Amino acid sequence: MPVIKDVVCTFCGCLCDDLEVNVEDNKIIKVGKACKLGRAKTMGMFLHERIEKPMIRKNGKDSELEECSYDEAITKAAEILVAAKRPMSYGWCSTSCEAIEKAVVLAEETGSLFDSTANVCHGPSALATQEKGAPSCSLGTAKNYADLIIFWGCNPVHAHPRHQTRYSTMAKGAFTPNGKKDKKMVVVDPRNTDTAKKADLLLQLTPGTDYVLIEALRAIVNGHEDVLPDEIAGLPKAKVMELADMCKASKFGIIYFGMGITQTRGRYKSGDNVSSLLSDLNQTNKFVMIGMRGHYNVTGFGQVAAWETGFPMAIDFSRGSAYYNPGETGTNDVLMRKEVDAFITGAADPGAHFPQESVKHLYTIPAIQVDGYANPTTEFSDVVIPAAIAGVECDGTAYRMDGQPIRMKKLIETTFKTDEEILTEIIAKVRELKGAEGGA
Amino acid sequence: MAEMVIKNGVVYDPKNGVDGERNEICIKDGKIVNNVGAGAKVVDAEGCLVLPGGVDGHTHCAGKINTARVMSPHDMRYSPIPGLSGPEPRTKLLRPQVGYNTPNTHAIGYRYSKLGYTTIAEAAITPMMARHMHEEFESIPILDKLALVLLGSNWQVMQYIQDGDSEMLKSYMAWALLASRGYGVKVVNPGGGSNWTWGKNVSGLDDKVIDFDVTPADILIGLAEANEALNLPHSIHVHCNNLGIPGNITTTLATMKLLEKVKASQDRQVMHLTHMQFHSYTGTSWADFASGSDQIADYINSHDHLTFDMGQMIFGPAMTMTADGPTEYRNARMFDAKWSNYDQELEDAGGIVPLAYSSQHFAHATMWSIGLELALLVKDPWKVMFTTDNPNGGAFVNYPEAQMLLMSDKKRQEVIAGFPDMTMDRISLPNIDRELDWGEMTVMTRSMPAKMLGLDVKGHLGAGADADVAIYDVKPDKVDVSVEHEAVKKALSFAKYTIKGGEVVVRDGDITALPKGKVYWVNAYENGIVQAEKDRLITDLEERFKKYYSMQFSNYMVEDAYVSRPVEMRPEVA
């Protein structure tokens, strides 16, 4: 039985690249080394609700989706985008960088708003980077060096299951040959999560007080512990002191942070303060951070968007040049203002993850979905275009949560078009339609 | 491809001994040829300046610049040089553009082309991150590119030097270039990148690296000797220890002396020292900090084993990005600036910090002067490459500004007149009245970088060269650059024609075509390393990857898909 080795898992931002996949008769029959999530995705190509055919609604949102040809769906998508005054393109995080590059071109061509899932995820991390920078390292550096690991507002046991064995708590590295025995692990989370259960120290802070806790740590690290009250972020001062002492005692510390930092009160200001804390700590020992990115290539979206347009997200091409002002041009900013009059999304599920007000507006405008699977977004999409699954049915580039690009493999043949092909055809159709109208 | 002939130009082609002559330049199939047929397309240069396409032998244009972009939304909107900076909408031909120090990829391609530059060398990429760099290379239009690969704090390199295993060092160096599709070897703050992973640095050539029994001097000698043993087209390309620190001239001079004992495998330097301006400081602190350019120039004038580039500073905002991690942390703390850091497993460090240089600060004014002093005090222009270490010293769109500073004493004096008094006893520039002529300027911006890199097809206009040509609206025999520097600067900023590979890509300062550039890389592995040594290396690397890397060995090497127009160069095996 042929085994494909060193397969890249396209589930989460860990982008594990050591999977072993058995393929028989163009079917994946076994996935070795993957976590539950990765195996379910890679194996489950046809077990979940795969979109089998292109579909369109001919009579408005309440009519049924009817099967059609790729050509028909792509033409309809192009017509919607060309007719729109304020189109938006969103998502593109569980697909290849090659597809994202095409999505940028389509957005430019149609004067669209252009944004990624970071809008409801790690977007504030980018804003924090703009405020104070991002002191970081590669996951392998952390594996080899880190003797103090802090998971702040994230739960890798469930969200990034192999993170701890491959890169962090349990990983054995050059200067951590005994794995867990050579490391301390801290969890900062309001919940006693499954990750927290194995921690050497758990700081169960009051929800929404992350900024306060970071600020207190900075005060201690900079020698101003005397100004702190007895209780900080719902924690006794002694416990905060304990964490600060652990930070100071470590040779190489790392903070892995998740939504607990980026999407709670304080948002990007908390991220900014984490960077400031790291800057302070580096006066005496090494300390860095890595954001626990969810979608396996959401990091890639930020990279591609930054080099192609200058900005990582929330871009508005309506002026012809790239304009960026998150808070004004982020997906949910414009959706809540009901500005958008056409919507294309790919490799993401806004229907499941957006605030109700945004989804309500999406229900009132023409929507195009490019995806391998049916999901809540399908329910309000007027054009549904099935796509091959990147990293399984086609190859391409993805960026790991630490910014490391890895080439995804194609494991099986498919008759589905890839995201890149679909976008390329929509671009060609848009140009054809605009040419017919005599537009620029 | 159609033939072309450039007539009535005033041609400077120093490599071929052409110094302002009215020669015709003939082009066929993207190459310079001796003659073309009567049907060739005629480009009438109308008495204007005709030069080989510019070669930027040291620029930060792909890779960590992307993190700098994310840090810099302010830079995207900044436009001090209209036409070469800031936001510009898409056109029927062009993609949208933004930025000044950290422009998007498309703007990098367009704007270098407008300046008449046709080849750029990304100065610092780790092998592991090379895939990312190539993705950006693919997105930068028009220009030919190449990459210098960071090996100065690499575990394999330090291990093999520690073991005294020069064969393995050679094999690894060749393999690393292959794995990254890289062109040459870059050494940044040797050993310091490794120490920085512990938050430490090295303070000079003889410090110990923490985890290996080697010193920065060992690393430099080891890499230089391996580089020459492999007969690579470029020498090692070195960013010395102690960048930006008063008194660092001691380290710089010691580094230059150290390399005297290495013999070049071909007719070029054994070491290129980069952004020398940042490494030529005397004094013991910022209080007595001063220019050491005279000592550096004296040494270089009396030795022939090295070349250097200026790292000229441009006043205004800059974006510093370097594999010199500890320097960036120091910058960030000194200026309370935002700080990004990246420690690349087993390979090197890196940091990014935005800075602004002010003509009203004596330290900056002194640094600005040092870059110019170095270029003017070193007599042989073939030892000097023109750079701003883009965008560390300043954005590349300022090249015409800095070139005019080299060509006009009057312009220099005007700037110096505005400096704070505290600057004046620290610099020698006010007393230097040398003004470069067009031939010397052409050497520093074209011919020398090509020769230094070992790129025979670039930097000149002789038969066989790539047909990369810049024509500027400057009449060399009619203009006094020393006086009319503003008009000349404008002409150099927007080429009358830029011809890339025989195709007109710029006409009167506007982009007219978007051919895809080539990527030059050096394969010294295939023929340069014997099978037994290849086997020995791969066995060792597999072990290293299993234990220490975070990705699989088989997924590491840059795939063909990332280099769509490769030019593979194979050095002759000694």
Interface residues (C-beta under 8 A of the other chain):
Chain A: K5 D6 V8 D17 D18 C97 E101 E108 A126 T129 Q130 E131 K132 G133 A134 P135 S136 C137 S138 L139 G140 T141 K143 N144 Y145 R166 Y167 K172 G173 A174 F175 K251 F252 S275 S279 N282 Q283 T284 N285 K286 V288 G302 Q303 V304 A306 W307 E308 T309 G310 F311 P312 F317 R319 G320 S321 A322 Y323 Y324 D395 T397 Y399 G403 Q404 P405 I406 R407 A440
Chain B: A62 N66 T67 R69 V70 M71 S72 P73 M76 P87 E88 P89 R90 K92 R95 P96 Q97 V98 G99 T102 P103 N104 T105 H106 A107 M128 M129 R131 H132 E135 E136 S139 W196 T197 W198 G199 D211 Y329 A332 R333 A337 K338 W339 S340 N341 Y342 D343 Q344 E345 L346 I352 V353 K547 Y548 Y549 S550 M551 Q552 S554 N555 E559 A561
